[in-house]
Amino acid sequence: MSENTPGRDARLDNAKFILIALVVVGHAIEPLRDYGPASALYYWIYFFHMPAFIMISGYLSRSFDASSRRVEKLVVSLAVPYLVFWSIHQLIYGVERGGLPDSLSVLRPTWTLWFLVALFMWRLSVPVWQRLRWPVAIAVLISVFASTTDLGGGTLAMGRVLSFLPFFVLGLSLRREHFAHLDRVWVRVLSVAVLVSTAVLAVPISDRLSRDWLFWKDSLTDRDIDPIMPSMGIRLAFMGLALAMTIAMLALTPKRQMWITSLGAYTLFVYLGHSVALILLKATPWYEEVGGAVGLALSIGIGIGLTLLLCTPWARACLKWAVEPRLTWLLRGDAPAPRTTANREAAAGEVPADVTGVGSAPDRS
């Protein structure tokens, strides 16, 4: 546990800021796929950044008990922002293409919004996973076998919901004492080796393996490879790689309070806000004009700058209506649920109280 604000873990807040910066940088450099170093960096980031984010989200979801108050928070903090930003994305796409698409379904998330859909469903399933004896093993089996069937072509992001499920369930299964192992010297030394070796590994993989393997969204039956073997083996290998890199990143993340610690509470603003900014940027000739080392450096700078910008108080104030809407009038009142063990742990600081798991303001209600 951190030594700063009670109820929040500085290591996790630091990690969330680092990961959201990687999300934005990854999206910013994505159009530079033809430049080797940019492609290798993109692969390295995508090896682990979303699995790590999802595992932390799972850990921060331990106190979810499906009470009326928790469900209300879930709807207001995830479902409503999803609808708002889905509409904004579609409006920009419509202007760019000169009209609306033939199929306009709110059940098909636009670009980054798949994560809100997935987190909504994962959170609702928390009570189920907490009742199972071997939740992580079951989630791994679901993830692997789900990749061998058609998952609806992106409807409700079911491919990613099921593929990334083990990382969320693993997070649910973690306890505070597990993080203490990360402070051992040999773990940190090994973590450096893991991150360096995977950075080297990303160079040949970026030349030989399709990016589809990084996104965890499509069925393995859609590829020119046997969906059972070696496809399942590759999926498990990517799962193990993501887990190793996630552990390494957390081990090397400072657990003391830093200047980025407070920013880790606002990553939902960054996650949603940067998508609009980069959709607009990609609609300009910017990526046609820049390239090579200069383009990569500028794109990384844009990603980091955009991350910091969206964490500022004035940017959050501008986005608050969409990211943290107050629409409790939409939901009916209900009797408060009894305080469960998970609730008591959260109140005592055992479980960091974060409504979304991606970094909105802590739940103090």
FENSULCOR-V656683 format. One record per residue. N is the residue number from 1. RES is the residue in one letter. OMEGA is omega in whole degrees, -180 to 180 (999 if undefined). Layout:
n:res:omega
N:RES:OMEGA
N:RES:OMEGA
This chain:
n:res:omega
1:M:-179
2:S:-180
3:E:-177
4:N:-172
5:T:179
6:P:177
7:G:178
8:R:-179
9:D:-177
10:A:179
11:R:-178
12:L:177
13:D:176
14:N:-179
15:A:180
16:K:178
17:F:179
18:I:-178
19:L:180
20:I:175
21:A:177
22:L:177
23:V:-177
24:V:178
25:V:178
26:G:179
27:H:-178
28:A:-178
29:I:-176
30:E:-179
31:P:-178
32:L:-172
33:R:-178
34:D:179
35:Y:-172
36:G:-180
37:P:178
38:A:179
39:S:180
40:A:178
41:L:179
42:Y:179
43:Y:-179
44:W:179
45:I:-175
46:Y:173
47:F:-168
48:F:-167
49:H:179
50:M:174
51:P:179
52:A:178
53:F:-177
54:I:178
55:M:176
56:I:178
57:S:177
58:G:178
59:Y:-179
60:L:-180
61:S:-175
62:R:-176
63:S:-179
64:F:-175
65:D:179
66:A:175
67:S:-178
68:S:-180
69:R:180
70:R:180
71:V:177
72:E:178
73:K:-179
74:L:-180
75:V:-176
76:V:-174
77:S:-179
78:L:-175
79:A:-179
80:V:175
81:P:177
82:Y:-178
83:L:-180
84:V:-176
85:F:173
86:W:179
87:S:179
88:I:179
89:H:-178
90:Q:178
91:L:179
92:I:179
93:Y:-180
94:G:178
95:V:-178
96:E:-177
97:R:177
98:G:178
99:G:-179
100:L:178
101:P:180
102:D:179
103:S:-179
104:L:-176
105:S:178
106:V:178
107:L:178
108:R:-176
109:P:175
110:T:175
111:W:-173
112:T:-171
113:L:177
114:W:-176
115:F:179
116:L:177
117:V:-179
118:A:-178
119:L:177
120:F:-178
121:M:178
122:W:-178
123:R:179
124:L:-178
125:S:-176
126:V:-180
127:P:180
128:V:-178
129:W:-180
130:Q:178
131:R:-177
132:L:-177
133:R:-179
134:W:-173
135:P:-177
136:V:179
137:A:179
138:I:180
139:A:178
140:V:178
141:L:178
142:I:-179
143:S:-176
144:V:-177
145:F:177
146:A:-178
147:S:-178
148:T:-179
149:T:178
150:D:-174
151:L:171
152:G:174
153:G:176
154:G:179
155:T:-178
156:L:177
157:A:-174
158:M:178
159:G:-180
160:R:178
161:V:-178
162:L:-177
163:S:-179
164:F:-176
165:L:-178
166:P:-179
167:F:177
168:F:-179
169:V:176
170:L:177
171:G:177
172:L:-175
173:S:-178
174:L:174
175:R:-176
176:R:-177
177:E:178
178:H:-179
179:F:180
180:A:179
181:H:-178
182:L:-176
183:D:179
184:R:-175
185:V:-177
186:W:177
187:V:-179
188:R:177
189:V:178
190:L:180
191:S:176
192:V:179
193:A:-180
194:V:-177
195:L:178
196:V:-178
197:S:178
198:T:175
199:A:177
200:V:-180
201:L:-177
202:A:-177
203:V:179
204:P:-179
205:I:-179
206:S:179
207:D:-170
208:R:-173
209:L:-179
210:S:177
211:R:180
212:D:180
213:W:-177
214:L:-171
215:F:176
216:W:-174
217:K:-174
218:D:176
219:S:177
220:L:179
221:T:-178
222:D:-174
223:R:-180
224:D:-179
225:I:-179
226:D:-177
227:P:180
228:I:178
229:M:13
230:P:-174
231:S:-180
232:M:178
233:G:178
234:I:178
235:R:179
236:L:178
237:A:177
238:F:178
239:M:178
240:G:178
241:L:180
242:A:-180
243:L:180
244:A:-180
245:M:177
246:T:178
247:I:180
248:A:-180
249:M:180
250:L:180
251:A:-178
252:L:177
253:T:180
254:P:178
255:K:177
256:R:179
257:Q:-179
258:M:-180
259:W:179
260:I:-174
261:T:-179
262:S:180
263:L:179
264:G:178
265:A:-174
266:Y:-175
267:T:177
268:L:176
269:F:-180
270:V:-176
271:Y:-178
272:L:-177
273:G:-176
274:H:-179
275:S:179
276:V:-178
277:A:-177
278:L:173
279:I:178
280:L:-180
281:L:-179
282:K:177
283:A:179
284:T:178
285:P:-173
286:W:-175
287:Y:173
288:E:-177
289:E:-177
290:V:179
291:G:179
292:G:-177
293:A:180
294:V:179
295:G:179
296:L:180
297:A:-180
298:L:-179
299:S:176
300:I:178
301:G:177
302:I:-180
303:G:-180
304:I:179
305:G:179
306:L:177
307:T:-180
308:L:-179
309:L:-177
310:L:175
311:C:-177
312:T:-179
313:P:-177
314:W:177
315:A:178
316:R:178
317:A:179
318:C:-176
319:L:-172
320:K:-178
321:W:-178
322:A:-176
323:V:-180
324:E:-178
325:P:176
326:R:-177
327:L:-180
328:T:177
329:W:-180
330:L:-174
331:L:180
332:R:178
333:G:-179
334:D:179
335:A:180
336:P:-180
337:A:177
338:P:180
339:R:180
340:T:177
341:T:180
342:A:178
343:N:-179
344:R:178
345:E:-179
346:A:-180
347:A:-179
348:A:179
349:G:179
350:E:-179
351:V:178
352:P:-175
353:A:-180
354:D:-173
355:V:-174
356:T:-175
357:G:178
358:V:169
359:G:171
360:S:-177
361:A:-178
362:P:-179
363:D:-180
364:R:-179
365:S:999
